[in-house]
């Protein structure tokens, strides 16, 4: 089983995203991540197959890289009857 955490970020171009992902991989080799820069929230999706994604670690790494990030909370949509 693996864990996935999704973050809203202000990373705004592919070069910055690539640099951040490379840096994150060096520090956390068990994390696999990707950005969706087309989404208005500039989504960062992080998976960990050997444990837990620690949101504060990702947020701190974003800040050290000059970016902001926050956990994107799950939305539960309840259909109307």
Biopython code that builds the backbone (N, CA, C, O; Angstrom):
import numpy as np
from Bio.PDB.StructureBuilder import StructureBuilder

atoms = [
    (1, "UNK", "N", (0.847, -1.192, 0.000)),
    (1, "UNK", "CA", (0.000, 0.000, 0.000)),
    (1, "UNK", "C", (0.882, 1.242, 0.000)),
    (1, "UNK", "O", (1.957, 1.244, 0.600)),
    (2, "UNK", "N", (0.439, 2.275, -0.658)),
    (2, "UNK", "CA", (1.199, 3.508, -0.682)),
    (2, "UNK", "C", (0.298, 4.677, -0.331)),
    (2, "UNK", "O", (-0.928, 4.600, -0.420)),
    (3, "UNK", "N", (0.944, 5.761, 0.072)),
    (3, "UNK", "CA", (0.206, 6.955, 0.465)),
    (3, "UNK", "C", (0.414, 8.037, -0.581)),
    (3, "UNK", "O", (1.501, 8.172, -1.143)),
    (4, "UNK", "N", (-0.636, 8.806, -0.838)),
    (4, "UNK", "CA", (-0.567, 9.936, -1.764)),
    (4, "UNK", "C", (-1.038, 11.178, -1.025)),
    (4, "UNK", "O", (-2.045, 11.148, -0.317)),
    (5, "UNK", "N", (-0.305, 12.263, -1.196)),
    (5, "UNK", "CA", (-0.704, 13.558, -0.635)),
    (5, "UNK", "C", (-0.691, 14.556, -1.783)),
    (5, "UNK", "O", (0.188, 14.509, -2.644)),
    (6, "UNK", "N", (-1.668, 15.459, -1.794)),
    (6, "UNK", "CA", (-1.797, 16.444, -2.873)),
    (6, "UNK", "C", (-1.675, 17.840, -2.273)),
    (6, "UNK", "O", (-2.293, 18.151, -1.255)),
    (7, "UNK", "N", (-0.860, 18.682, -2.928)),
    (7, "UNK", "CA", (-0.583, 20.026, -2.440)),
    (7, "UNK", "C", (-0.964, 21.072, -3.481)),
    (7, "UNK", "O", (-0.807, 20.863, -4.684)),
    (8, "UNK", "N", (-1.460, 22.184, -2.998)),
    (8, "UNK", "CA", (-1.683, 23.384, -3.805)),
    (8, "UNK", "C", (-0.391, 24.188, -3.687)),
    (8, "UNK", "O", (0.096, 24.403, -2.577)),
    (9, "UNK", "N", (0.178, 24.642, -4.819)),
    (9, "UNK", "CA", (1.451, 25.373, -4.782)),
    (9, "UNK", "C", (1.380, 26.640, -5.634)),
    (9, "UNK", "O", (0.390, 26.905, -6.315)),
    (10, "UNK", "N", (2.460, 27.409, -5.571)),
    (10, "UNK", "CA", (2.586, 28.558, -6.465)),
    (10, "UNK", "C", (3.741, 28.370, -7.459)),
    (10, "UNK", "O", (4.245, 29.344, -8.020)),
    (11, "UNK", "N", (4.154, 27.121, -7.671)),
    (11, "UNK", "CA", (5.174, 26.820, -8.684)),
    (11, "UNK", "C", (4.534, 27.099, -10.037)),
    (11, "UNK", "O", (3.486, 26.539, -10.357)),
    (12, "UNK", "N", (5.166, 27.971, -10.841)),
    (12, "UNK", "CA", (4.463, 28.451, -12.030)),
    (12, "UNK", "C", (5.094, 28.117, -13.375)),
    (12, "UNK", "O", (4.587, 28.546, -14.411)),
    (13, "UNK", "N", (6.194, 27.357, -13.382)),
    (13, "UNK", "CA", (6.721, 26.945, -14.684)),
    (13, "UNK", "C", (7.430, 25.597, -14.579)),
    (13, "UNK", "O", (7.799, 25.149, -13.493)),
    (14, "UNK", "N", (7.608, 24.972, -15.726)),
    (14, "UNK", "CA", (8.157, 23.611, -15.766)),
    (14, "UNK", "C", (9.594, 23.542, -15.257)),
    (14, "UNK", "O", (9.976, 22.565, -14.614)),
    (15, "UNK", "N", (10.380, 24.555, -15.537)),
    (15, "UNK", "CA", (11.771, 24.550, -15.077)),
    (15, "UNK", "C", (11.838, 24.547, -13.553)),
    (15, "UNK", "O", (12.602, 23.783, -12.963)),
    (16, "UNK", "N", (11.032, 25.408, -12.913)),
    (16, "UNK", "CA", (10.994, 25.425, -11.446)),
    (16, "UNK", "C", (10.496, 24.091, -10.909)),
    (16, "UNK", "O", (11.026, 23.577, -9.924)),
    (17, "UNK", "N", (9.480, 23.532, -11.551)),
    (17, "UNK", "CA", (8.931, 22.244, -11.122)),
    (17, "UNK", "C", (9.994, 21.151, -11.227)),
    (17, "UNK", "O", (10.163, 20.359, -10.300)),
    (18, "UNK", "N", (10.700, 21.106, -12.336)),
    (18, "UNK", "CA", (11.737, 20.099, -12.545)),
    (18, "UNK", "C", (12.852, 20.231, -11.512)),
    (18, "UNK", "O", (13.326, 19.232, -10.971)),
    (19, "UNK", "N", (13.269, 21.468, -11.240)),
    (19, "UNK", "CA", (14.314, 21.707, -10.245)),
    (19, "UNK", "C", (13.866, 21.240, -8.868)),
    (19, "UNK", "O", (14.624, 20.589, -8.150)),
    (20, "UNK", "N", (12.627, 21.575, -8.501)),
    (20, "UNK", "CA", (12.105, 21.159, -7.198)),
    (20, "UNK", "C", (12.040, 19.634, -7.097)),
    (20, "UNK", "O", (12.456, 19.064, -6.088)),
    (21, "UNK", "N", (11.524, 18.971, -8.126)),
    (21, "UNK", "CA", (11.391, 17.515, -8.096)),
    (21, "UNK", "C", (12.749, 16.831, -7.983)),
    (21, "UNK", "O", (12.882, 15.835, -7.271)),
    (22, "UNK", "N", (13.750, 17.350, -8.673)),
    (22, "UNK", "CA", (15.104, 16.801, -8.579)),
    (22, "UNK", "C", (15.640, 16.944, -7.165)),
    (22, "UNK", "O", (16.213, 16.004, -6.613)),
    (23, "UNK", "N", (15.452, 18.122, -6.579)),
    (23, "UNK", "CA", (15.906, 18.368, -5.210)),
    (23, "UNK", "C", (15.184, 17.445, -4.222)),
    (23, "UNK", "O", (15.810, 16.883, -3.323)),
    (24, "UNK", "N", (13.882, 17.292, -4.390)),
    (24, "UNK", "CA", (13.106, 16.437, -3.498)),
    (24, "UNK", "C", (13.572, 14.987, -3.599)),
    (24, "UNK", "O", (13.686, 14.307, -2.580)),
    (25, "UNK", "N", (13.841, 14.503, -4.813)),
    (25, "UNK", "CA", (14.301, 13.126, -5.010)),
    (25, "UNK", "C", (15.642, 12.871, -4.338)),
    (25, "UNK", "O", (15.879, 11.778, -3.824)),
    (26, "UNK", "N", (16.518, 13.866, -4.338)),
    (26, "UNK", "CA", (17.817, 13.710, -3.678)),
    (26, "UNK", "C", (17.654, 13.519, -2.178)),
    (26, "UNK", "O", (18.384, 12.745, -1.559)),
    (27, "UNK", "N", (16.703, 14.222, -1.605)),
    (27, "UNK", "CA", (16.493, 14.188, -0.154)),
    (27, "UNK", "C", (15.589, 13.027, 0.251)),
    (27, "UNK", "O", (15.825, 12.382, 1.272)),
    (28, "UNK", "N", (14.568, 12.762, -0.538)),
    (28, "UNK", "CA", (13.561, 11.739, -0.221)),
    (28, "UNK", "C", (13.419, 10.786, -1.403)),
    (28, "UNK", "O", (12.492, 10.911, -2.203)),
    (29, "UNK", "N", (14.334, 9.844, -1.506)),
    (29, "UNK", "CA", (14.345, 8.921, -2.644)),
    (29, "UNK", "C", (13.104, 8.036, -2.700)),
    (29, "UNK", "O", (12.772, 7.504, -3.760)),
    (30, "UNK", "N", (12.414, 7.873, -1.568)),
    (30, "UNK", "CA", (11.219, 7.026, -1.551)),
    (30, "UNK", "C", (9.956, 7.782, -1.958)),
    (30, "UNK", "O", (8.875, 7.194, -2.013)),
    (31, "UNK", "N", (10.081, 9.082, -2.243)),
    (31, "UNK", "CA", (8.942, 9.873, -2.715)),
    (31, "UNK", "C", (8.977, 9.937, -4.236)),
    (31, "UNK", "O", (10.037, 10.116, -4.837)),
    (32, "UNK", "N", (7.826, 9.792, -4.839)),
    (32, "UNK", "CA", (7.670, 9.963, -6.283)),
    (32, "UNK", "C", (6.646, 11.079, -6.453)),
    (32, "UNK", "O", (5.590, 11.045, -5.821)),
    (33, "UNK", "N", (6.939, 12.067, -7.294)),
    (33, "UNK", "CA", (6.054, 13.231, -7.374)),
    (33, "UNK", "C", (5.952, 13.760, -8.793)),
    (33, "UNK", "O", (6.791, 13.486, -9.651)),
    (34, "UNK", "N", (4.880, 14.537, -9.011)),
    (34, "UNK", "CA", (4.712, 15.239, -10.277)),
    (34, "UNK", "C", (3.838, 16.465, -10.048)),
    (34, "UNK", "O", (3.085, 16.544, -9.078)),
    (35, "UNK", "N", (3.958, 17.413, -10.964)),
    (35, "UNK", "CA", (3.171, 18.643, -10.925)),
    (35, "UNK", "C", (2.117, 18.616, -12.019)),
    (35, "UNK", "O", (2.319, 18.023, -13.079)),
    (36, "UNK", "N", (1.000, 19.261, -11.752)),
    (36, "UNK", "CA", (0.004, 19.588, -12.772)),
    (36, "UNK", "C", (-0.078, 21.110, -12.792)),
    (36, "UNK", "O", (-0.859, 21.714, -12.057)),
    (37, "UNK", "N", (0.739, 21.717, -13.645)),
    (37, "UNK", "CA", (0.801, 23.180, -13.714)),
    (37, "UNK", "C", (-0.350, 23.763, -14.521)),
    (37, "UNK", "O", (-0.542, 24.979, -14.528)),
    (38, "UNK", "N", (-1.111, 22.923, -15.196)),
    (38, "UNK", "CA", (-2.288, 23.377, -15.940)),
    (38, "UNK", "C", (-3.448, 23.677, -14.992)),
    (38, "UNK", "O", (-4.300, 24.514, -15.291)),
    (39, "UNK", "N", (-3.475, 22.998, -13.860)),
    (39, "UNK", "CA", (-4.528, 23.204, -12.859)),
    (39, "UNK", "C", (-4.348, 24.570, -12.212)),
    (39, "UNK", "O", (-3.217, 25.010, -12.003)),
    (40, "UNK", "N", (-5.432, 25.239, -11.897)),
    (40, "UNK", "CA", (-5.337, 26.584, -11.304)),
    (40, "UNK", "C", (-4.628, 26.571, -9.952)),
    (40, "UNK", "O", (-4.088, 27.593, -9.527)),
    (41, "UNK", "N", (-4.626, 25.414, -9.267)),
    (41, "UNK", "CA", (-3.951, 25.296, -7.972)),
    (41, "UNK", "C", (-2.509, 24.823, -8.101)),
    (41, "UNK", "O", (-1.834, 24.623, -7.092)),
    (42, "UNK", "N", (-2.031, 24.642, -9.319)),
    (42, "UNK", "CA", (-0.653, 24.192, -9.583)),
    (42, "UNK", "C", (-0.293, 23.017, -8.665)),
    (42, "UNK", "O", (0.570, 23.116, -7.794)),
    (43, "UNK", "N", (-0.975, 21.935, -8.894)),
    (43, "UNK", "CA", (-0.963, 20.757, -8.035)),
    (43, "UNK", "C", (0.391, 20.048, -8.016)),
    (43, "UNK", "O", (1.014, 19.831, -9.056)),
    (44, "UNK", "N", (0.822, 19.700, -6.821)),
    (44, "UNK", "CA", (1.959, 18.808, -6.611)),
    (44, "UNK", "C", (1.400, 17.545, -5.975)),
    (44, "UNK", "O", (0.802, 17.598, -4.901)),
    (45, "UNK", "N", (1.592, 16.412, -6.636)),
    (45, "UNK", "CA", (1.108, 15.123, -6.136)),
    (45, "UNK", "C", (2.323, 14.313, -5.720)),
    (45, "UNK", "O", (3.229, 14.087, -6.522)),
    (46, "UNK", "N", (2.343, 13.873, -4.454)),
    (46, "UNK", "CA", (3.489, 13.145, -3.910)),
    (46, "UNK", "C", (3.025, 11.773, -3.423)),
    (46, "UNK", "O", (2.057, 11.664, -2.670)),
    (47, "UNK", "N", (3.729, 10.729, -3.864)),
    (47, "UNK", "CA", (3.452, 9.358, -3.436)),
    (47, "UNK", "C", (4.640, 8.831, -2.649)),
    (47, "UNK", "O", (5.785, 9.205, -2.902)),
    (48, "UNK", "N", (4.350, 7.956, -1.688)),
    (48, "UNK", "CA", (5.401, 7.250, -0.968)),
    (48, "UNK", "C", (4.988, 5.790, -0.882)),
    (48, "UNK", "O", (3.961, 5.465, -0.286)),
    (49, "UNK", "N", (5.791, 4.905, -1.480)),
    (49, "UNK", "CA", (5.428, 3.492, -1.474)),
    (49, "UNK", "C", (6.010, 2.750, -0.277)),
    (49, "UNK", "O", (5.644, 1.602, -0.024)),
    (50, "UNK", "N", (6.904, 3.386, 0.457)),
    (50, "UNK", "CA", (7.535, 2.689, 1.578)),
    (50, "UNK", "C", (7.166, 3.282, 2.931)),
    (50, "UNK", "O", (7.783, 2.938, 3.939)),
    (51, "UNK", "N", (6.194, 4.147, 2.972)),
    (51, "UNK", "CA", (5.829, 4.760, 4.244)),
    (51, "UNK", "C", (4.791, 5.841, 4.043)),
    (51, "UNK", "O", (3.859, 5.695, 3.252)),
    (52, "UNK", "N", (4.968, 6.924, 4.771)),
    (52, "UNK", "CA", (4.002, 8.009, 4.799)),
    (52, "UNK", "C", (4.601, 9.277, 4.213)),
    (52, "UNK", "O", (5.766, 9.589, 4.459)),
    (53, "UNK", "N", (3.815, 10.003, 3.444)),
    (53, "UNK", "CA", (4.212, 11.338, 2.999)),
    (53, "UNK", "C", (3.991, 12.271, 4.184)),
    (53, "UNK", "O", (2.897, 12.327, 4.744)),
    (54, "UNK", "N", (5.023, 12.992, 4.555)),
    (54, "UNK", "CA", (4.923, 13.923, 5.679)),
    (54, "UNK", "C", (4.737, 15.323, 5.101)),
    (54, "UNK", "O", (5.690, 15.912, 4.591)),
    (55, "UNK", "N", (3.507, 15.866, 5.175)),
    (55, "UNK", "CA", (3.217, 17.153, 4.539)),
    (55, "UNK", "C", (4.155, 18.281, 4.965)),
    (55, "UNK", "O", (4.566, 19.084, 4.127)),
    (56, "UNK", "N", (4.497, 18.355, 6.242)),
    (56, "UNK", "CA", (5.358, 19.455, 6.702)),
    (56, "UNK", "C", (6.732, 19.410, 6.042)),
    (56, "UNK", "O", (7.340, 20.455, 5.810)),
    (57, "UNK", "N", (7.224, 18.218, 5.738)),
    (57, "UNK", "CA", (8.516, 18.080, 5.064)),
    (57, "UNK", "C", (8.433, 18.666, 3.654)),
    (57, "UNK", "O", (9.331, 19.392, 3.228)),
    (58, "UNK", "N", (7.361, 18.352, 2.935)),
    (58, "UNK", "CA", (7.180, 18.860, 1.572)),
    (58, "UNK", "C", (6.990, 20.374, 1.591)),
    (58, "UNK", "O", (7.587, 21.086, 0.783)),
    (59, "UNK", "N", (6.165, 20.866, 2.506)),
    (59, "UNK", "CA", (5.906, 22.310, 2.603)),
    (59, "UNK", "C", (7.185, 23.059, 2.947)),
    (59, "UNK", "O", (7.451, 24.116, 2.373)),
    (60, "UNK", "N", (7.985, 22.529, 3.877)),
    (60, "UNK", "CA", (9.252, 23.177, 4.227)),
    (60, "UNK", "C", (10.221, 23.179, 3.053)),
    (60, "UNK", "O", (10.923, 24.165, 2.833)),
    (61, "UNK", "N", (10.267, 22.093, 2.304)),
    (61, "UNK", "CA", (11.141, 22.035, 1.135)),
    (61, "UNK", "C", (10.690, 23.028, 0.066)),
    (61, "UNK", "O", (11.520, 23.676, -0.572)),
    (62, "UNK", "N", (9.380, 23.147, -0.129)),
    (62, "UNK", "CA", (8.868, 24.166, -1.052)),
    (62, "UNK", "C", (9.316, 25.555, -0.611)),
    (62, "UNK", "O", (9.790, 26.343, -1.429)),
    (63, "UNK", "N", (9.170, 25.860, 0.671)),
    (63, "UNK", "CA", (9.552, 27.183, 1.190)),
    (63, "UNK", "C", (11.042, 27.442, 1.022)),
    (63, "UNK", "O", (11.443, 28.540, 0.635)),
    (64, "UNK", "N", (11.867, 26.433, 1.313)),
    (64, "UNK", "CA", (13.316, 26.590, 1.139)),
    (64, "UNK", "C", (13.674, 26.837, -0.323)),
    (64, "UNK", "O", (14.706, 27.434, -0.626)),
    (65, "UNK", "N", (12.816, 26.374, -1.221)),
    (65, "UNK", "CA", (13.035, 26.568, -2.654)),
    (65, "UNK", "C", (12.405, 27.858, -3.166)),
    (65, "UNK", "O", (12.480, 28.158, -4.357)),
    (66, "UNK", "N", (11.778, 28.629, -2.258)),
    (66, "UNK", "CA", (11.194, 29.912, -2.639)),
    (66, "UNK", "C", (9.736, 29.850, -3.043)),
    (66, "UNK", "O", (9.223, 30.785, -3.657)),
    (67, "UNK", "N", (9.062, 28.763, -2.707)),
    (67, "UNK", "CA", (7.663, 28.589, -3.087)),
    (67, "UNK", "C", (6.788, 28.411, -1.859)),
    (67, "UNK", "O", (7.276, 28.235, -0.742)),
    (68, "UNK", "N", (5.490, 28.461, -2.092)),
    (68, "UNK", "CA", (4.512, 28.202, -1.036)),
    (68, "UNK", "C", (3.737, 26.947, -1.403)),
    (68, "UNK", "O", (3.606, 26.600, -2.576)),
    (69, "UNK", "N", (3.233, 26.281, -0.392)),
    (69, "UNK", "CA", (2.419, 25.098, -0.629)),
    (69, "UNK", "C", (1.567, 24.781, 0.578)),
    (69, "UNK", "O", (1.913, 25.112, 1.712)),
    (70, "UNK", "N", (0.452, 24.138, 0.314)),
    (70, "UNK", "CA", (-0.431, 23.694, 1.393)),
    (70, "UNK", "C", (-1.132, 22.422, 0.949)),
    (70, "UNK", "O", (-1.340, 22.190, -0.242)),
    (71, "UNK", "N", (-1.490, 21.609, 1.925)),
    (71, "UNK", "CA", (-2.207, 20.373, 1.615)),
    (71, "UNK", "C", (-3.561, 20.737, 1.035)),
    (71, "UNK", "O", (-4.282, 21.574, 1.579)),
    (72, "UNK", "N", (-3.894, 20.103, -0.066)),
    (72, "UNK", "CA", (-5.201, 20.293, -0.680)),
    (72, "UNK", "C", (-6.139, 19.280, -0.040)),
    (72, "UNK", "O", (-5.982, 18.071, -0.212)),
    (73, "UNK", "N", (-7.099, 19.784, 0.687)),
    (73, "UNK", "CA", (-8.020, 18.913, 1.417)),
    (73, "UNK", "C", (-8.926, 18.167, 0.451)),
    (73, "UNK", "O", (-9.295, 18.682, -0.604)),
    (74, "UNK", "N", (-9.273, 16.952, 0.831)),
    (74, "UNK", "CA", (-10.208, 16.155, 0.035)),
    (74, "UNK", "C", (-11.570, 16.817, 0.042)),
    (74, "UNK", "O", (-12.023, 17.320, 1.070)),
    (75, "UNK", "N", (-12.219, 16.814, -1.111)),
    (75, "UNK", "CA", (-13.592, 17.308, -1.204)),
    (75, "UNK", "C", (-14.513, 16.116, -1.348)),
    (75, "UNK", "O", (-14.317, 15.263, -2.214)),
    (76, "UNK", "N", (-15.500, 16.066, -0.507)),
    (76, "UNK", "CA", (-16.495, 15.007, -0.605)),
    (76, "UNK", "C", (-17.755, 15.622, -1.195)),
    (76, "UNK", "O", (-18.337, 16.543, -0.623)),
    (77, "UNK", "N", (-18.164, 15.107, -2.330)),
    (77, "UNK", "CA", (-19.361, 15.621, -2.995)),
    (77, "UNK", "C", (-20.489, 14.624, -2.767)),
    (77, "UNK", "O", (-20.405, 13.458, -3.150)),
    (78, "UNK", "N", (-21.527, 15.110, -2.143)),
    (78, "UNK", "CA", (-22.685, 14.269, -1.862)),
    (78, "UNK", "C", (-23.777, 14.626, -2.862)),
    (78, "UNK", "O", (-24.267, 15.755, -2.880)),
    (79, "UNK", "N", (-24.154, 13.658, -3.696)),
    (79, "UNK", "CA", (-25.199, 13.954, -4.690)),
    (79, "UNK", "C", (-26.540, 14.193, -4.012)),
    (79, "UNK", "O", (-26.871, 13.567, -3.005)),
    (80, "UNK", "N", (-27.293, 15.102, -4.585)),
    (80, "UNK", "CA", (-28.637, 15.386, -4.065)),
    (80, "UNK", "C", (-29.591, 14.297, -4.535)),
    (80, "UNK", "O", (-29.502, 13.809, -5.662)),
    (81, "UNK", "N", (-30.495, 13.932, -3.651)),
    (81, "UNK", "CA", (-31.457, 12.867, -3.984)),
    (81, "UNK", "C", (-32.570, 13.389, -4.858)),
    (81, "UNK", "O", (-33.466, 12.633, -5.234)),
]
sb = StructureBuilder()
sb.init_structure("model")
sb.init_model(0)
sb.init_chain("A")
sb.init_seg("    ")
for serial, (resi, resn, name, xyz) in enumerate(atoms, 1):
    if name == "N":
        sb.init_residue(resn, " ", resi, " ")
    sb.init_atom(name, np.array(xyz, "f"), 0.0, 1.0, " ", f" {name:<3s}", serial, name[0])
structure = sb.get_structure()
